[in-house]
Amino acid sequence: MGVSADFSQMNHAIIEYINANIPKDKNTAQFGIVKGNRVIIGNKSYSYVPTVDLYFGDQDKVACILPENSSSAAVVGVP
């Protein structure tokens, strides 16, 4: 198994853990697309902050959490 597959499995596990352990009435991971220094989730654009050491670039799909009362997305994984 290559390094890329290891990171992919780790990111998937992180997203599953977050979704399983954050109450559903709170924030759950959502997917967005990186466009420059913003991430597009649905029809909204957010600035973002990576929460773990991830490599992603423009047009990549990322998993994010949108903290309450925040205009920034927390990037938690790259599927």
C-alpha positions in Angstrom: 0.0 0.0 0.0 1.4 3.4 -1.0 1.7 6.6 1.0 -1.1 8.2 -0.9 -3.5 5.3 0.0 -2.4 5.5 3.6 -3.3 9.3 3.7 -6.5 8.7 2.0 -7.6 6.0 4.5 -6.5 8.2 7.4 -8.5 11.2 6.1 -11.5 9.0 5.6 -11.2 7.7 9.1 -10.9 11.2 10.5 -14.1 12.3 8.6 -16.0 9.2 9.9 -14.8 9.9 13.5 -15.9 13.5 13.3 -19.3 12.7 11.9 -19.8 9.9 14.5 -18.8 12.0 17.5 -20.3 15.4 16.8 -24.0 15.7 17.6 -26.1 15.9 14.5 -27.6 19.2 15.6 -24.0 20.6 15.6 -21.6 20.8 12.7 -20.8 17.7 10.6 -18.2 17.4 7.9 -19.3 18.8 4.5 -17.5 18.7 1.2 -16.4 21.7 -0.8 -14.1 22.7 -3.6 -11.0 24.8 -3.1 -10.9 27.9 -5.3 -7.8 30.0 -4.5 -7.9 31.0 -0.9 -11.6 30.1 -0.5 -13.6 26.9 -0.3 -17.0 26.6 -2.0 -19.5 24.6 0.0 -22.9 24.5 -1.7 -23.5 28.0 -3.0 -21.4 29.8 -0.3 -17.7 30.7 -0.2 -15.7 30.6 2.9 -12.1 31.3 3.9 -10.5 28.2 5.3 -8.0 26.9 7.8 -6.4 23.4 7.5 -6.7 21.7 10.9 -4.2 19.0 10.2 -1.2 18.7 7.9 -2.8 18.2 4.5 -1.8 18.7 0.9 -4.4 20.1 -1.4 -4.6 22.7 -4.1 -6.9 24.7 -6.3 -10.0 22.7 -7.5 -9.4 19.9 -5.0 -12.3 18.4 -3.1 -12.0 18.8 0.7 -14.0 17.9 3.8 -14.7 20.8 6.1 -16.5 21.7 9.3 -18.2 25.0 9.6 -17.9 26.2 13.2 -20.9 28.0 14.5 -20.8 31.8 14.3 -17.7 31.7 12.0 -17.1 32.7 8.4 -14.2 30.3 8.1 -14.3 26.6 7.2 -12.0 24.2 9.0 -10.5 21.7 6.5 -10.3 18.3 8.2 -9.6 16.0 5.3 -9.1 15.3 1.6 -11.2 12.5 0.3 
